[in-house]
């Protein structure tokens, strides 16, 4: 199984936010679960939440299920293939959507698909929770994020740290979401909580 070292740094702060903003029970749909380590660590600590991990990469699905099996948490469902940019998701309804570290390492079309898909599956008032680096008011919040964006763009010119105010917020509003909360996180990242209108 693959291991993402950053999860050791950010999983507790993410858990702290989720504990406050998630409904008491229901299904949390995680988009782009990657290695599955967030699910394996956080889900057992959320008493009534059913966690549905997903990823577009077939190889990641085995990693996710492997970490789930190791943690032995019955409330984590088997990982399913889901491409956030697709018009049809293999999930009809969720009570919350979580997406960590995706929108900066994917073309903008994927961010559009994420918000449009979340709008289709979430009921009114439900949270869409995003974690990762963001620009604010067109500027990086730290020099390390600027250097990270340079590296990202060397991998793919379509990637990049998105501006929360001028890119992500207008997309969210267009898709029927209102900004609920912005939480500063380790390593110059943010957790951003949107609510379905």
N, C-alpha and C positions, 0 to 999 in steps of 0.2 A: 504494500500500500504506500502511496505517496504521502509525503508530509509537507505541509505549508508552515514554515517557521513563524510567520506573522500571526498565526492563530493563537499561539501561546501568549502573545502580547495583547491581542485585542478581544479575546473571547470573554473575559470577565467584564470589561466595560460594555461590550455589546449585550451580555446577559443582563447587566444592571438596567440598561435602557429597555430591553424587551420586557423585563419584569414589571416595569411601570406602564408601558404603552399597549401591551397585548391584551386582548379580551381574556377573561378568566379561563375559558375553554374554547375549543374549536380547532380548525385546521390551519396551520401556518404553512403556506406554500413558499419554499425557498427556491429562488431562481439562481442558476449558476452556482450550485453547491460546491463545485471544485472537488477537493479531496473528501469532503463530508465531515471534516473535523469540527466545524461549528455545530452541526446537527448532533454529532456524537457527544459533545461536551454540554451544550446548552439544553437540548431536549429533556434529558433526565432531571434537570433542575427546574423545569416548568411543569408543574404537577398535572394539569389537565389538557395541555396542548398536544395535539397530534401533529407531527412534523412530516411534511412531504418534501423530500429533497428532489432536485432535478438538475440536469445538466444537458447541454447540447452535444457534449463530447462523450461518445460511447465508452471510451476507456475510463472516464471519470466515474461512470456509474458503478463499476466494480470497486473502485476505491471507496466510494461513499458507502456501499453495502458492507464492505470489509470493516470500515471504522464502526459502522452501526453494530455489526455482529460482535466486534470486540467489546463494545460498550454494553451490549445486551439490553438495549432499551426497546421494549415492545411498542412504544408510541412513535417510533420512527418508521415510517413506511418504506418499502423498497423504493430505491431511486428510479425515476422514470426519465426518459428522454424528452426534453422540452427546449425548443429554440425560441428564445424570447422575441425574436423578430417575426416569427410566424404569425399569420392571421388567426390560425386555430391552435389553441393550446389543448393538451390532453387532460385538462382539469376544467370542470365546469364552475366550481365554486370554491372559495376559500374565505376564511375569516380574517386573515392577515397575509401580507406578502412581504418577504424579506429578500433583499438582494445586496450582497457584500462584494465590493471590489470587482464590479463588472463594467460599469458604463465608461470607464476610462480606458479599458483594454478591449474595446469593441467599437465598430463603426457606429456613428450617431443613429443610424437606422435601428440598431438594436435597442437603444434607449427609447426611441419612439415606440417600438414594439412592446417594451417593458411596461410603459405607462398605459398604452392602449389595452394590452392584455390584462393588466391589473384592474383597469376600469371595468372590464367585462366580467371578471370573476369575483370582485369584492362587493359587498353590500354597502349601503350608505353608512358612513361613520367609521368604516374599517380602516386600519392603518396600512400604508405602504411604507416600509422602512428601508432606507438606503444607507450603506456605510461605505466610506472611501474618502479619497482626497478630492477637494473641490477648490476652484478659484472663487473669490468673493469680489463682486463689483469689478470684474475683469482682471483682477490681479491675483497672483499666487499668494497663499497665506504663509509660505515659508520657502526659503531658498532650496531646501531639499525637494520640495514638490516641483519647483521649476526644473531642477536637474532630472527628476523622475520623468517629467513630461518630455524633455529632450530625448531621453532614452526610449520612451514609448514611441515617439514619432520616428525614431530610427528603425524600430521594428515594423511599424505600419503607419503611414502618414494619416490614416483615418482615425488613429487612436489619439488620446489626449485627455488631460485633466479638464473636466467640463466646468464652466462657470455656473455656479448655483443660481445666481441672480439673473443673468441674461440669457442662459440657455435652458437650464433644467426647470426653473420656476415657470417660465412661459409655457413649456411643454406640459408640465403638470397641470396648470390651470386650464389649458386647452382640452386636456383629457378628463377634467372634472375632479381635480384634487386641490385641496387647500393645504398650505403649509401649517403644520401644527407645532413643530419644535425642532430646534437645531442644537445638537449636543456636541461639544468639543471632546475629541477622543485622543488617545495616544498617537504619537508620530504624525502630528499635524493632519489628522483625518477628522471627519465629521460623521455623526449619525444624523440623518435628516428624516423626520417623520412627517408624512403627508396623510391626509384623511380624505376618504372618498366623499364627495359632495352628494 
